[in-house]
Amino acid sequence: MSRLRSAMQKGKRAGVEVVESALPKRKKSKKQEETTDASSPSPYHTFPDPADVVRFRSQLLNWYNKEKRELPWRTLAITESDINIRTYGVWVSEIMLQQTQVATVKDYYNKWMKRWPTVQDLAAATLEEVNQMWAGLGYYSRGRRLHEGAQKVVSELKGQMPRTVESLLKQLPGVGRYTAAAIGSIAQGLVTGAVDGNVIRVLCRLRAIGADSTSPAVTEALWNLANMLVDPERPGDFNQAMMELGARVCTPKGPLCSQCPVQSHCHSYHKVHVKQEQKSKNLLGKLGTKTSKLPDIEDCTNSVTCPLCPSEPWNDELGVQNFPRKPSKKPPRVERTLTCVVKRPGDDGEEKFLLIQRPSKGLLAGLWEFPSLLLEVENSEKKQKGALCEEISRILGTHLTENLLQYVGEVVHIFSHIHQTYVVYSVCLEDRDTHTQTENTQWLTRSALQGAAVSTGLKKIVKLYDSVDSLTGKNTKDGKRQKDSGIMDNKKPQSSKKNKLSAANSSGRQLSLSSFFKTVKEECC
């Protein structure tokens, strides 16, 4: 116990958070005492026996030594002797891994570190270069914050990365409590726990914590647990082992409990096992066989008032997946956006596309897109064309007519909080139509477009445009859609269109090629 306490004291000196039991007692106000009493977890939800903590660390780290994945940022953290480069490299990996799978991040990370191996290299880059490197990885504000952070480190911190969890948290934009703890423990050996989504799941199942995992009481309990369990000799490896366990064994669905190295410590697994025994013994009892006394299922003695216990009853079908319980997600808001693929012949004969830069703040900040307008209310194709013509004319300082625009189709793209549908049109201009352009516009060739700082949504629009352009292109001269052109708007607000489609089906008439065009739901951008 003294070893654990000294490690916690050491962690506190390093600027990390430690469990409350290791902190000096202070006199609390009556309000603070009431809050603490109401939210203090029972021993059932913690590790009251120090010997269990020691065993847990040993079992987990032995498993990690044998089963860990070889990842480039882990290799850097082990092999790089320069703490500044080590901290920078782990920082980059942690930002990239936010909301993004490891398999996707690896290639981006390797390219990034090859181009900008130090924080000074990144600080010297332009935001445009950063956006180009980040294109396709999603959540684009992360790349911008990395760039801002690098410039701050160089200009304000003399090129030295922060050396404590507290300073990492305060001085680097986009770094929260988990990210600061992960960087500090992995790159600098600071003794602190780190609680991400995987660790939340592991700890909730280990200690049967079933309350809303986003509530303040559960959040603090999980951080206290993580700080209690972290190995003082190998804090970085321990935190990565916890994440690895959650990512590969204690998964959200279909957890591999038989392969879990810390199964003996898991209250959720024990509860499932005992309930299975109860069922089998009850069945045998019904068949006339004498049964011994059923084993008790240890539960929290304060479950009625405990802020960590689930409010919903145990579900046998879920098993260990009863923990953690998450609140229902707010559905993403639905948006429809008009967008137009504008192209013209290039000087060398290669066609060029018009791109507009988005504002420096907000969704997809600083990225390039086709001319677009948010569709406030559903309206006719004629009005949609009129609105796009007006917008493109404003951008280029010219006048376009609606009959130049061709309808292409729709693309669905799912952001974390927005269900976006792009209603896509296209127009091919002549040089005389494009003599004026604004500061935030550029004309890119097809090859340049592939490497530009554009979103995944734009790439999906280009894919749709290419497929329709190569397969059909049978629009009339006035830009209206032909019935059998193979291009159809997926959303049909007018009832007359539905009636026509119904009549066509009932008469046995062959469906057009448009019936086979489907919008595809893919990963978040």
C-alpha positions as CSV (number, residue, x, y, z in Angstrom):
1,M,0.0,0.0,0.0
2,S,2.9,2.4,0.8
3,R,4.3,1.8,-2.7
4,L,0.9,2.7,-4.2
5,R,0.7,5.8,-2.0
6,S,4.2,7.0,-2.9
7,A,3.5,6.5,-6.6
8,M,0.4,8.7,-6.3
9,Q,2.4,11.4,-4.4
10,K,4.9,11.3,-7.2
11,G,2.2,11.7,-9.8
12,K,0.8,14.7,-7.9
13,R,4.3,16.4,-8.0
14,A,4.4,15.7,-11.7
15,G,1.2,17.8,-12.2
16,V,-1.2,14.9,-12.6
17,E,-4.5,14.1,-10.9
18,V,-4.4,11.4,-8.2
19,V,-7.1,9.6,-6.3
20,E,-8.7,11.6,-3.5
21,S,-7.4,9.1,-0.8
22,A,-3.8,10.2,-1.6
23,L,-4.6,13.9,-1.2
24,P,-4.4,15.9,2.1
25,K,-7.8,16.3,3.8
26,R,-9.3,19.7,3.6
27,K,-12.3,21.0,5.5
28,K,-15.3,21.0,3.2
29,S,-18.3,23.2,3.1
30,K,-21.7,21.7,4.0
31,K,-22.7,21.8,0.3
32,Q,-19.5,20.0,-0.7
33,E,-20.0,17.4,1.9
34,E,-23.5,16.7,0.7
35,T,-22.3,16.4,-2.9
36,T,-19.4,14.1,-1.9
37,D,-21.7,11.9,0.2
38,A,-24.2,11.6,-2.6
39,S,-21.7,10.7,-5.2
40,S,-19.2,8.6,-3.3
41,P,-19.1,5.1,-4.8
42,S,-19.4,2.0,-2.6
43,P,-16.4,-0.4,-2.3
44,Y,-18.2,-2.7,-4.8
45,H,-17.4,-0.2,-7.6
46,T,-13.7,0.2,-6.7
47,F,-10.7,-1.9,-5.8
48,P,-10.6,-1.8,-2.0
49,D,-7.9,-4.4,-1.7
50,P,-4.4,-3.2,-2.7
51,A,-3.4,-6.8,-3.5
52,D,-6.1,-6.9,-6.2
53,V,-4.6,-3.7,-7.8
54,V,-1.1,-5.3,-7.9
55,R,-2.5,-8.5,-9.5
56,F,-4.6,-6.5,-12.0
57,R,-1.6,-4.6,-13.2
58,S,0.6,-7.7,-13.6
59,Q,-2.1,-9.6,-15.5
60,L,-2.9,-6.8,-17.8
61,L,0.7,-5.9,-18.6
62,N,1.8,-9.5,-19.2
63,W,-1.1,-9.8,-21.7
64,Y,0.0,-6.5,-23.3
65,N,3.6,-7.6,-23.7
66,K,2.5,-10.6,-25.7
67,E,-0.6,-9.3,-27.6
68,K,0.1,-5.6,-28.3
69,R,-0.1,-4.3,-31.9
70,E,2.9,-2.8,-33.4
71,L,1.9,0.8,-34.2
72,P,4.1,3.6,-35.5
73,W,3.5,6.0,-32.6
74,R,4.2,3.2,-30.1
75,T,7.5,2.5,-31.8
76,L,8.4,6.2,-31.8
77,A,7.5,6.5,-28.1
78,I,9.9,3.6,-27.3
79,T,12.8,4.3,-29.6
80,E,12.9,8.1,-29.8
81,S,15.4,9.5,-27.2
82,D,14.4,13.2,-27.7
83,I,11.5,13.8,-25.4
84,N,10.4,16.8,-27.5
85,I,10.0,14.8,-30.6
86,R,8.5,11.9,-28.6
87,T,5.9,14.2,-27.1
88,Y,5.2,15.8,-30.5
89,G,4.8,12.4,-32.2
90,V,2.4,11.0,-29.5
91,W,0.4,14.3,-29.6
92,V,-0.1,13.9,-33.4
93,S,-1.2,10.3,-33.0
94,E,-3.7,11.1,-30.2
95,I,-5.3,13.9,-32.2
96,M,-5.6,11.7,-35.3
97,L,-7.1,8.9,-33.3
98,Q,-9.9,11.0,-32.0
99,Q,-13.1,9.5,-33.5
100,T,-11.0,7.6,-36.1
101,Q,-10.0,4.0,-36.4
102,V,-6.4,2.8,-35.9
103,A,-6.3,1.2,-39.4
104,T,-7.3,4.5,-41.0
105,V,-4.8,6.6,-39.0
106,K,-1.6,4.6,-39.6
107,D,-1.0,5.7,-43.2
108,Y,-1.9,9.3,-42.4
109,Y,0.4,9.3,-39.4
110,N,3.4,7.9,-41.3
111,K,3.0,10.5,-44.1
112,W,2.5,13.3,-41.6
113,M,5.6,12.4,-39.6
114,K,7.7,11.9,-42.7
115,R,6.8,15.4,-44.0
116,W,6.8,17.2,-40.6
117,P,9.0,15.1,-38.2
118,T,9.3,17.9,-35.6
119,V,7.0,20.5,-34.1
120,Q,9.2,23.2,-35.8
121,D,8.6,21.6,-39.2
122,L,4.8,21.6,-38.6
123,A,4.8,25.2,-37.4
124,A,6.6,26.3,-40.6
125,A,3.9,24.7,-42.8
126,T,0.9,26.5,-44.2
127,L,-2.7,25.7,-43.1
128,E,-3.4,24.9,-46.8
129,E,-0.7,22.2,-46.7
130,V,-2.0,20.8,-43.4
131,N,-5.5,20.7,-44.8
132,Q,-4.3,18.8,-47.9
133,M,-2.5,16.3,-45.7
134,W,-5.6,15.9,-43.6
135,A,-8.0,15.5,-46.5
136,G,-10.2,12.4,-46.1
137,L,-9.4,11.9,-42.4
138,G,-12.4,13.8,-41.2
139,Y,-13.1,16.2,-38.3
140,Y,-10.9,18.8,-40.0
141,S,-10.6,21.1,-37.1
142,R,-8.2,18.6,-35.6
143,G,-5.6,19.3,-38.2
144,R,-6.0,23.1,-37.8
145,R,-5.6,22.8,-34.0
146,L,-2.4,20.8,-34.4
147,H,-1.0,23.5,-36.7
148,E,-2.1,26.2,-34.3
149,G,-0.5,24.3,-31.4
150,A,2.8,23.8,-33.2
151,Q,3.0,27.5,-34.0
152,K,2.3,28.3,-30.3
153,V,4.9,25.9,-29.1
154,V,7.5,27.5,-31.4
155,S,6.5,31.2,-30.8
156,E,5.6,31.1,-27.1
157,L,7.3,28.1,-25.6
158,K,10.7,28.3,-27.4
159,G,10.0,25.1,-29.3
160,Q,9.7,23.0,-26.2
161,M,6.6,20.8,-25.8
162,P,4.8,21.1,-22.4
163,R,6.2,18.7,-19.8
164,T,3.2,18.3,-17.4
165,V,-0.3,17.1,-17.9
166,E,-1.6,20.4,-16.6
167,S,0.5,22.4,-19.1
168,L,-0.4,20.1,-22.0
169,L,-4.1,20.6,-21.2
170,K,-3.8,24.4,-20.9
171,Q,-1.3,25.2,-23.6
172,L,-2.2,23.0,-26.6
173,P,-5.5,23.8,-28.4
174,G,-7.8,20.8,-28.9
175,V,-6.2,18.9,-26.0
176,G,-8.6,17.7,-23.3
177,R,-8.3,15.8,-20.1
178,Y,-7.8,12.4,-21.8
179,T,-5.4,13.5,-24.5
180,A,-3.2,15.4,-22.0
181,A,-3.0,12.3,-19.8
182,A,-2.3,10.0,-22.7
183,I,0.5,12.2,-24.0
184,G,2.0,12.7,-20.6
185,S,2.0,9.0,-19.6
186,I,3.0,7.5,-23.0
187,A,5.6,10.1,-24.1
188,Q,6.9,11.4,-20.8
189,G,6.2,8.6,-18.3
190,L,4.0,10.7,-16.0
191,V,2.0,8.7,-13.6
192,T,-1.6,9.3,-14.5
193,G,-4.6,7.3,-15.7
194,A,-6.2,8.0,-19.0
195,V,-9.9,7.5,-19.7
196,D,-11.1,7.2,-23.3
197,G,-14.1,5.4,-24.7
198,N,-12.4,2.0,-24.6
199,V,-11.3,2.5,-21.0
200,I,-14.8,3.7,-19.9
201,R,-16.2,0.4,-21.2
202,V,-13.5,-1.7,-19.6
203,L,-13.9,-0.1,-16.2
204,C,-17.7,0.0,-16.2
205,R,-17.7,-3.8,-16.9
206,L,-15.0,-4.5,-14.4
207,R,-16.8,-2.7,-11.5
208,A,-20.4,-3.0,-12.7
209,I,-20.9,0.7,-13.2
210,G,-24.2,1.0,-15.0
211,A,-25.2,4.6,-14.6
212,D,-25.0,7.1,-17.5
213,S,-21.3,7.0,-18.4
214,T,-21.4,10.7,-19.3
215,S,-22.7,11.9,-15.9
216,P,-20.3,13.8,-13.6
217,A,-20.5,11.2,-10.9
218,V,-19.5,8.3,-13.3
219,T,-16.8,10.4,-15.0
220,E,-15.1,11.3,-11.7
221,A,-15.4,7.7,-10.5
222,L,-13.8,6.3,-13.6
223,W,-10.9,8.8,-13.5
224,N,-10.3,7.9,-9.8
225,L,-10.3,4.2,-10.8
226,A,-7.8,4.8,-13.6
227,N,-5.5,6.8,-11.4
228,M,-5.7,4.1,-8.7
229,L,-4.9,1.3,-11.1
230,V,-2.2,2.9,-13.3
231,D,1.2,1.2,-12.9
232,P,3.7,3.7,-11.5
233,E,6.6,1.9,-13.3
234,R,5.0,1.7,-16.7
235,P,2.1,4.3,-16.8
236,G,2.2,4.7,-20.6
237,D,2.2,0.9,-21.3
238,F,-0.6,0.4,-18.7
239,N,-2.8,3.1,-20.3
240,Q,-2.2,1.7,-23.8
241,A,-3.0,-1.8,-22.5
242,M,-6.3,-0.7,-21.1
243,M,-7.2,0.9,-24.5
244,E,-6.0,-2.2,-26.3
245,L,-8.1,-4.4,-24.1
246,G,-11.2,-2.3,-24.8
247,A,-10.5,-2.2,-28.6
248,R,-9.7,-5.9,-29.1
249,V,-11.3,-8.0,-26.3
250,C,-13.8,-6.0,-24.2
251,T,-15.5,-4.7,-27.3
252,P,-18.9,-2.9,-27.5
253,K,-20.5,-5.9,-29.1
254,G,-19.5,-9.5,-29.0
255,P,-16.8,-9.1,-26.2
256,L,-14.3,-12.0,-26.0
257,C,-14.6,-12.6,-22.3
258,S,-12.9,-16.0,-22.5
259,Q,-9.7,-14.2,-23.8
260,C,-9.7,-11.5,-21.1
261,P,-6.6,-11.4,-19.0
262,V,-8.4,-9.7,-16.1
263,Q,-11.5,-11.8,-16.2
264,S,-11.2,-12.7,-12.5
265,H,-11.6,-9.0,-11.5
266,C,-14.7,-8.5,-13.6
267,H,-18.0,-8.1,-11.7
268,S,-20.0,-8.2,-15.0
269,Y,-18.5,-11.5,-16.0
270,H,-19.1,-12.9,-12.6
271,K,-22.7,-11.9,-12.6
272,V,-23.3,-13.5,-16.0
273,H,-21.6,-16.7,-14.9
274,V,-23.6,-16.9,-11.7
275,K,-26.9,-16.2,-13.5
276,Q,-26.1,-19.0,-15.9
277,E,-25.5,-21.4,-13.0
278,Q,-28.8,-20.3,-11.5
279,K,-30.7,-21.1,-14.7
280,S,-29.1,-24.5,-15.1
281,K,-29.7,-25.5,-11.5
282,N,-33.3,-24.3,-11.6
283,L,-33.8,-26.4,-14.7
284,L,-32.3,-29.4,-12.9
285,G,-34.5,-28.7,-9.9
286,K,-37.6,-28.8,-12.1
287,L,-36.5,-32.2,-13.4
288,G,-36.5,-33.6,-9.8
289,T,-32.8,-33.3,-9.0
290,K,-31.7,-32.0,-5.7
291,T,-29.7,-28.8,-6.0
292,S,-27.3,-27.2,-3.6
293,K,-27.7,-23.6,-2.4
294,L,-27.4,-21.2,-5.3
295,P,-24.3,-18.9,-5.2
296,D,-25.0,-15.3,-4.2
297,I,-24.5,-12.6,-6.8
298,E,-22.6,-9.8,-5.0
299,D,-24.1,-6.5,-5.7
300,C,-23.8,-2.9,-4.5
301,T,-25.4,-2.7,-1.1
302,N,-26.4,0.9,-1.8
303,S,-27.9,0.2,-5.3
304,V,-31.0,2.2,-4.5
305,T,-29.2,5.5,-4.0
306,C,-25.8,4.7,-5.6
307,P,-24.9,7.1,-8.4
308,L,-23.0,4.4,-10.2
309,C,-25.5,1.6,-10.3
310,P,-27.8,1.2,-13.3
311,S,-31.3,2.6,-13.1
312,E,-32.6,-0.1,-15.5
313,P,-32.9,-3.8,-14.6
314,W,-30.4,-6.4,-15.7
315,N,-31.0,-7.8,-19.1
316,D,-29.9,-11.5,-19.4
317,E,-29.7,-11.2,-23.2
318,L,-27.1,-8.4,-23.0
319,G,-24.8,-10.1,-20.5
320,V,-21.7,-8.0,-19.8
321,Q,-23.0,-5.6,-22.3
322,N,-25.4,-4.3,-19.6
323,F,-22.4,-2.1,-18.8
324,P,-22.0,0.7,-19.5
325,R,-25.4,2.2,-20.1
326,K,-25.3,5.1,-22.4
327,P,-28.0,7.8,-22.9
328,S,-29.9,7.8,-26.2
329,K,-28.1,9.8,-28.8
330,K,-29.6,12.9,-30.2
331,P,-30.5,12.3,-33.8
332,P,-28.4,14.3,-36.3
333,R,-30.1,17.2,-37.9
334,V,-31.2,16.8,-41.5
335,E,-29.8,19.2,-44.1
336,R,-30.1,19.5,-47.9
337,T,-27.6,21.5,-49.8
338,L,-27.6,22.6,-53.4
339,T,-24.2,22.2,-55.0
340,C,-22.9,22.6,-58.6
341,V,-19.9,21.0,-60.4
342,V,-18.7,24.0,-62.5
343,K,-16.1,23.2,-65.1
344,R,-14.5,24.9,-68.1
345,P,-11.8,24.0,-70.7
346,G,-8.3,24.6,-69.6
347,D,-5.6,26.3,-71.6
348,D,-3.8,22.9,-72.1
349,G,-7.1,21.2,-73.1
350,E,-7.6,19.6,-69.6
351,E,-10.8,20.6,-68.0
352,K,-10.8,22.6,-64.8
353,F,-13.2,22.7,-61.8
354,L,-14.3,25.8,-59.8
355,L,-13.7,25.5,-56.1
356,I,-14.7,27.9,-53.3
357,Q,-12.9,28.0,-49.9
358,R,-15.1,27.5,-46.8
359,P,-14.9,30.0,-43.9
360,S,-11.9,29.6,-41.5
361,K,-14.2,28.5,-38.7
362,G,-17.0,26.0,-38.4
363,L,-17.8,22.8,-40.3
364,L,-15.0,21.8,-42.7
365,A,-13.2,25.0,-42.0
366,G,-10.8,26.2,-44.7
367,L,-11.5,23.3,-47.0
368,W,-12.5,23.7,-50.7
369,E,-15.9,22.8,-52.1
370,F,-18.0,23.3,-55.2
371,P,-20.3,26.4,-55.1
372,S,-23.1,25.5,-52.7
373,L,-26.2,26.8,-51.0
374,L,-28.1,25.5,-48.0
375,L,-31.6,24.5,-49.2
376,E,-33.8,26.2,-46.6
377,V,-37.1,24.9,-48.0
378,E,-37.8,22.2,-50.6
379,N,-38.6,23.9,-53.9
380,S,-38.9,23.1,-57.6
381,E,-36.0,22.3,-59.9
382,K,-36.4,25.6,-61.7
383,K,-36.0,27.5,-58.4
384,Q,-33.0,25.4,-57.4
385,K,-31.3,26.2,-60.8
386,G,-32.1,29.8,-60.4
387,A,-30.6,30.0,-56.9
388,L,-27.4,28.2,-58.1
389,C,-27.1,30.4,-61.2
390,E,-27.4,33.5,-59.0
391,E,-24.7,32.2,-56.7
392,I,-22.2,31.2,-59.4
393,S,-22.8,34.5,-61.3
394,R,-22.0,36.4,-58.1
395,I,-18.8,34.4,-57.6
396,L,-17.5,34.8,-61.1
397,G,-18.9,38.2,-61.9
398,T,-20.8,37.1,-64.9
399,H,-24.4,36.2,-65.8
400,L,-25.5,32.6,-66.3
401,T,-28.9,31.3,-67.5
402,E,-30.7,28.4,-65.9
403,N,-30.8,26.3,-69.0
404,L,-27.0,25.8,-68.8
405,L,-27.4,23.7,-65.6
406,Q,-27.8,20.0,-65.7
407,Y,-29.3,17.9,-62.9
408,V,-26.9,15.1,-61.7
409,G,-28.4,13.5,-58.7
410,E,-28.1,13.3,-54.9
411,V,-25.3,12.3,-52.6
412,V,-25.9,11.5,-48.9
413,H,-23.0,12.1,-46.5
414,I,-23.2,11.6,-42.7
415,F,-21.3,13.8,-40.4
416,S,-21.3,13.1,-36.6
417,H,-24.2,15.6,-36.1
418,I,-25.6,16.2,-39.6
419,H,-27.4,14.0,-42.1
420,Q,-26.4,15.9,-45.2
421,T,-27.9,15.4,-48.7
422,Y,-26.2,17.2,-51.6
423,V,-28.5,18.0,-54.5
424,V,-26.0,18.0,-57.3
425,Y,-26.1,20.0,-60.6
426,S,-23.4,20.6,-63.2
427,V,-22.5,23.3,-65.7
428,C,-19.8,23.6,-68.4
429,L,-18.7,27.1,-69.1
430,E,-16.7,28.8,-71.8
431,D,-13.7,31.0,-71.0
432,R,-15.6,34.2,-71.6
433,D,-17.9,33.3,-68.8
434,T,-15.1,33.1,-66.2
435,H,-13.1,36.4,-66.6
436,T,-13.6,37.4,-63.0
437,Q,-13.1,35.5,-59.8
438,T,-12.8,36.3,-56.1
439,E,-10.0,35.8,-53.6
440,N,-11.3,32.5,-52.2
441,T,-11.8,30.8,-55.5
442,Q,-9.6,28.6,-57.7
443,W,-9.8,26.6,-60.8
444,L,-8.2,23.1,-60.5
445,T,-7.5,20.4,-63.0
446,R,-8.7,16.9,-62.4
447,S,-5.3,15.7,-61.1
448,A,-4.9,18.8,-58.9
449,L,-8.4,18.2,-57.5
450,Q,-7.4,14.7,-56.2
451,G,-4.7,16.2,-54.0
452,A,-6.5,19.3,-52.9
453,A,-7.8,20.0,-49.4
454,V,-11.3,18.8,-50.0
455,S,-13.7,16.8,-48.0
456,T,-14.8,13.2,-48.4
457,G,-18.3,14.5,-49.3
458,L,-16.8,16.4,-52.3
459,K,-15.0,13.3,-53.5
460,K,-18.4,11.4,-53.4
461,I,-20.0,14.2,-55.4
462,V,-17.2,13.9,-58.1
463,K,-17.7,10.1,-58.1
464,L,-21.4,10.5,-58.8
465,Y,-20.8,13.2,-61.4
466,D,-18.3,11.0,-63.3
467,S,-20.6,8.0,-63.2
468,V,-23.6,9.9,-64.5
469,D,-21.5,11.8,-67.1
470,S,-20.0,8.6,-68.5
471,L,-23.2,6.5,-68.5
472,T,-25.9,9.0,-69.6
473,G,-25.5,12.7,-70.3
474,K,-28.8,12.5,-72.2
475,N,-30.2,15.8,-71.0
476,T,-32.1,18.1,-73.3
477,K,-30.6,21.4,-74.5
478,D,-32.6,23.4,-72.0
479,G,-31.1,21.4,-69.1
480,K,-34.2,19.5,-68.1
481,R,-34.1,15.9,-67.2
482,Q,-35.3,13.3,-69.6
483,K,-37.5,10.6,-68.1
484,D,-35.2,7.8,-69.1
485,S,-31.9,9.6,-68.7
486,G,-30.8,7.5,-65.8
487,I,-30.7,10.5,-63.5
488,M,-33.4,10.9,-61.0
489,D,-33.9,13.1,-57.9
490,N,-34.3,10.7,-54.9
491,K,-36.6,13.1,-53.1
492,K,-39.9,13.8,-54.9
493,P,-41.9,16.4,-53.0
494,Q,-44.6,16.7,-55.6
495,S,-47.3,14.1,-55.4
496,S,-47.8,14.2,-59.2
497,K,-44.4,12.5,-59.6
498,K,-45.3,9.7,-57.3
499,N,-48.6,9.2,-59.2
500,K,-46.7,8.9,-62.5
501,L,-44.2,6.4,-61.0
502,S,-47.1,4.4,-59.6
503,A,-48.8,4.3,-62.9
504,A,-45.7,3.3,-64.7
505,N,-45.2,0.4,-62.3
506,S,-48.8,-0.8,-62.5
507,S,-48.7,-0.9,-66.3
508,G,-45.7,-3.3,-66.3
509,R,-43.5,-0.7,-67.9
510,Q,-39.7,-1.2,-67.5
511,L,-38.1,0.9,-64.9
512,S,-35.5,3.5,-65.9
513,L,-31.8,3.2,-65.0
514,S,-32.4,5.8,-62.3
515,S,-34.0,3.1,-60.1
516,F,-30.6,1.5,-59.7
517,F,-28.8,4.7,-58.4
518,K,-28.6,4.5,-54.7
519,T,-27.1,7.0,-52.3
520,V,-24.6,5.4,-50.0
521,K,-24.2,6.0,-46.3
522,E,-20.5,6.1,-45.4
523,E,-18.3,7.0,-42.5
524,C,-18.3,10.5,-41.0
525,C,-16.3,13.2,-42.6
